[in-house]
Amino acid sequence: MAKKLYVGNLSYSTTETQLRELFSQVGEITEINMIMDRDTGRPKGFAFVQMSSDEAAMDAIRRFNGHMLDERALTVNEARPREERSSGGPSRGRRF
């Protein structure tokens, strides 16, 4: 079963190709999602990498958590489900 990993502390210059080359060392990658700032279009410094198997994902965590890439120590762990957010509109959830 595929498992999604959180990869944090990325340099803003790190590319999807670099992540693909690194993580493909431990197994098949099914998806990479580099998170970008919607206003500037620049990377936010983290990504999600989905590995094709639990074994490959666990191996990636063991091998790459703390691994130096672009002079930064990566944070690699199992991604947590996205938390629910309020709409964040002008009222910020308040009723008038």
Secondary structure, DSSP 8 states (H G I E B T S, - for coil): --EEEEEES--TT--HHHHHHHHTTTS-EEEEEEEE-TTT--EEEEEEEEESSHHHHHHHHHHHTT-EETTEE-EEEE-----------TTTT---
